[in-house]
Amino acid sequence: MANRHKDFNELVASQFEDLEFSQIYIMNLINKEGLPLDEALKETVKSMGLQNFANKAEISIQYVSDFVNSRKKLSTDTIDKYLQKVFNLKIKISVEAA
């Protein structure tokens, strides 16, 4: 059964090679599941694989691991930079009347 789990994780991670899949995945976590931006990014990174994200973002695996394991908090600007670089997405902040 351990092999099935590893194979499943590899299958899921391979889907993140499709940019559209990646974009939809993270946007659904935010817009449909209601996760905060940083938590949605953490879940997405875990699903795609820390090394894969680190390679695409051009940062160290340790930096990614520290973020995913809540040892490092990223600023909104840093998250926006990685969203653009890895997923071709950008943060849009709006203010509305209550």
C-alpha positions as a LaTeX table, in Angstrom:
\begin{tabular}{lrrr}
\hline
Residue & $x$ (\AA) & $y$ (\AA) & $z$ (\AA) \\
\hline
Met1 & 0.00 & 0.00 & 0.00 \\
Ala2 & 2.94 & 2.34 & 0.54 \\
Asn3 & 3.66 & 2.24 & $-3.20$ \\
Arg4 & 0.10 & 3.26 & $-4.03$ \\
His5 & 0.43 & 6.29 & $-1.76$ \\
Lys6 & 3.73 & 7.31 & $-3.35$ \\
Asp7 & 2.34 & 6.77 & $-6.85$ \\
Phe8 & $-0.75$ & 8.82 & $-6.03$ \\
Asn9 & 1.38 & 11.68 & $-4.68$ \\
Glu10 & 3.50 & 11.60 & $-7.82$ \\
Leu11 & 0.37 & 11.63 & $-10.01$ \\
Val12 & $-1.03$ & 14.66 & $-8.19$ \\
Ala13 & 2.32 & 16.46 & $-8.30$ \\
Ser14 & 2.62 & 15.83 & $-12.04$ \\
Gln15 & $-0.69$ & 17.61 & $-12.66$ \\
Phe16 & 0.93 & 20.84 & $-11.47$ \\
Glu17 & 3.04 & 20.88 & $-14.63$ \\
Asp18 & $-0.16$ & 22.14 & $-16.30$ \\
Leu19 & $-0.28$ & 25.88 & $-15.58$ \\
Glu20 & $-4.06$ & 26.09 & $-15.96$ \\
Phe21 & $-4.55$ & 23.23 & $-13.47$ \\
Ser22 & $-2.22$ & 24.98 & $-11.01$ \\
Gln23 & $-4.05$ & 28.28 & $-11.36$ \\
Ile24 & $-7.48$ & 26.73 & $-10.87$ \\
Tyr25 & $-6.25$ & 24.67 & $-7.91$ \\
Ile26 & $-4.93$ & 27.61 & $-5.88$ \\
Met27 & $-7.78$ & 29.94 & $-6.86$ \\
Asn28 & $-10.34$ & 27.34 & $-5.73$ \\
Leu29 & $-8.63$ & 27.03 & $-2.37$ \\
Ile30 & $-8.94$ & 30.78 & $-1.92$ \\
Asn31 & $-12.26$ & 31.59 & $-3.58$ \\
Lys32 & $-14.30$ & 28.44 & $-2.97$ \\
Glu33 & $-12.71$ & 26.89 & 0.14 \\
Gly34 & $-12.13$ & 30.26 & 1.80 \\
Leu35 & $-8.51$ & 29.62 & 2.76 \\
Pro36 & $-6.37$ & 32.67 & 3.47 \\
Leu37 & $-3.84$ & 33.39 & 0.74 \\
Asp38 & $-0.81$ & 32.12 & 2.65 \\
Glu39 & $-2.56$ & 28.88 & 3.69 \\
Ala40 & $-3.74$ & 28.27 & 0.12 \\
Leu41 & $-0.18$ & 28.70 & $-1.10$ \\
Lys42 & 1.10 & 26.29 & 1.57 \\
Glu43 & $-1.44$ & 23.63 & 0.56 \\
Thr44 & $-0.62$ & 24.10 & $-3.10$ \\
Val45 & 3.11 & 23.83 & $-2.46$ \\
Lys46 & 2.58 & 20.62 & $-0.48$ \\
Ser47 & 0.49 & 19.15 & $-3.29$ \\
Met48 & 2.89 & 20.08 & $-6.07$ \\
Gly49 & 5.98 & 19.15 & $-4.07$ \\
Leu50 & 8.33 & 21.43 & $-2.21$ \\
Gln51 & 11.26 & 20.81 & $-4.55$ \\
Asn52 & 9.14 & 21.45 & $-7.64$ \\
Phe53 & 7.92 & 24.77 & $-6.21$ \\
Ala54 & 11.42 & 25.74 & $-5.10$ \\
Asn55 & 12.77 & 25.06 & $-8.59$ \\
Lys56 & 10.04 & 27.09 & $-10.29$ \\
Ala57 & 10.31 & 29.97 & $-7.80$ \\
Glu58 & 14.11 & 29.83 & $-7.96$ \\
Ile59 & 14.49 & 29.70 & $-4.17$ \\
Ser60 & 16.00 & 27.19 & $-1.78$ \\
Ile61 & 14.08 & 24.12 & $-0.64$ \\
Gln62 & 14.87 & 25.11 & 2.97 \\
Tyr63 & 13.14 & 28.48 & 2.47 \\
Val64 & 10.08 & 26.70 & 1.07 \\
Ser65 & 10.11 & 24.15 & 3.89 \\
Asp66 & 10.31 & 26.91 & 6.50 \\
Phe67 & 7.30 & 28.62 & 4.93 \\
Val68 & 5.22 & 25.44 & 4.61 \\
Asn69 & 6.00 & 24.44 & 8.20 \\
Ser70 & 5.16 & 27.94 & 9.53 \\
Arg71 & 8.72 & 28.71 & 10.61 \\
Lys72 & 8.77 & 31.64 & 8.17 \\
Lys73 & 5.99 & 34.08 & 7.31 \\
Leu74 & 6.02 & 35.61 & 3.84 \\
Ser75 & 4.98 & 39.18 & 3.16 \\
Thr76 & 2.15 & 39.85 & 0.72 \\
Asp77 & 4.71 & 41.25 & $-1.73$ \\
Thr78 & 6.77 & 38.05 & $-1.55$ \\
Ile79 & 3.68 & 35.86 & $-2.00$ \\
Asp80 & 2.66 & 37.99 & $-4.97$ \\
Lys81 & 6.14 & 37.56 & $-6.49$ \\
Tyr82 & 5.93 & 33.75 & $-6.20$ \\
Leu83 & 2.35 & 33.63 & $-7.48$ \\
Gln84 & 3.44 & 35.54 & $-10.57$ \\
Lys85 & 6.62 & 33.56 & $-11.14$ \\
Val86 & 5.23 & 30.05 & $-10.55$ \\
Phe87 & 1.51 & 30.34 & $-11.40$ \\
Asn88 & 1.27 & 33.47 & $-13.57$ \\
Leu89 & $-1.21$ & 34.91 & $-11.07$ \\
Lys90 & $-1.20$ & 38.23 & $-9.22$ \\
Ile91 & $-2.78$ & 39.51 & $-6.05$ \\
Lys92 & $-5.56$ & 42.04 & $-6.44$ \\
Ile93 & $-6.66$ & 43.88 & $-3.30$ \\
Ser94 & $-9.90$ & 45.82 & $-3.26$ \\
Val95 & $-11.79$ & 47.85 & $-0.70$ \\
Glu96 & $-15.57$ & 47.84 & $-0.64$ \\
Ala97 & $-18.22$ & 49.51 & 1.47 \\
Ala98 & $-19.50$ & 47.36 & 4.31 \\
\hline
\end{tabular}
